[in-house]
Amino acid sequence: MSDTGRQSMTDKVGAAVKPDSQKTTTEQLGDHFKGTGDSVASTFQPQSDKSATQKVGDTMSGNSNHNDESLLDKTKNAIGMGEKK
């Protein structure tokens, strides 16, 4: 089961197993946008907030961010608005 706001594992597998040559243009565009959206969501979601199944799914699909800090937190820290440690 995927985390809220993330592409389901079933959708990822379905998109991966069907060759692009057998997909309509609409299916190919949908796969592209869903994949891009899921990749962005993976980047913004800290690793520590992901469920175990989401971590496995991200690792298998190459969407794994190997940090505990979200992109938003990195940006805040870079401009001095993040948490003081």
C-alpha positions in Angstrom: 0.0 0.0 0.0 1.4 3.4 -0.9 1.4 6.5 1.2 -1.3 9.2 0.7 -0.6 11.3 -2.3 1.7 8.7 -3.9 1.2 6.5 -6.9 0.0 3.0 -6.0 2.4 0.1 -6.3 -0.2 -1.6 -8.6 -0.1 1.4 -11.0 3.7 1.4 -11.0 3.9 -2.3 -11.9 1.1 -2.0 -14.5 2.9 0.9 -16.2 6.2 -0.9 -16.1 5.1 -4.3 -17.5 3.1 -3.0 -20.5 5.6 -2.1 -23.3 5.3 1.5 -24.6 4.7 0.1 -28.1 1.4 -1.3 -26.8 0.3 1.9 -25.1 -1.7 4.7 -26.5 -0.3 8.2 -26.5 -2.7 9.1 -23.7 -1.4 6.1 -21.6 2.2 7.1 -22.2 1.5 10.7 -21.2 -0.4 9.6 -18.2 2.4 7.3 -17.1 4.9 10.1 -17.6 3.0 12.7 -15.5 2.1 10.2 -12.8 5.7 9.0 -12.6 7.0 12.6 -12.5 4.4 13.5 -9.8 5.4 10.5 -7.7 9.1 11.3 -8.0 8.4 14.9 -6.8 6.3 13.6 -4.0 9.1 11.2 -3.0 11.6 14.1 -2.9 9.4 16.2 -0.7 8.5 13.4 1.7 11.2 12.8 4.3 12.4 9.2 4.4 11.5 9.1 8.1 7.8 9.8 7.3 7.5 7.0 4.7 5.8 3.7 5.5 7.9 0.6 5.2 6.1 -0.4 2.0 6.6 3.1 0.5 10.3 2.9 1.2 10.5 -0.5 -0.5 8.5 0.8 -3.5 10.6 3.9 -3.8 13.8 1.9 -3.7 12.6 -0.5 -6.3 11.4 2.3 -8.6 14.5 4.4 -8.2 12.5 7.2 -6.3 14.4 6.8 -3.1 15.7 9.9 -1.3 18.3 8.6 1.1 18.0 11.4 3.6 15.8 12.2 6.5 15.4 15.8 5.5 12.8 16.9 3.0 13.6 19.2 0.1 11.6 21.9 1.8 13.6 21.5 5.0 16.8 21.7 3.0 15.8 24.9 1.4 14.7 26.4 4.7 18.1 25.4 6.3 20.0 26.8 3.3 18.4 30.3 3.7 18.6 30.3 7.5 14.9 29.7 8.2 15.2 26.1 9.3 15.5 24.6 12.8 18.6 25.6 14.8 20.4 22.4 15.8 
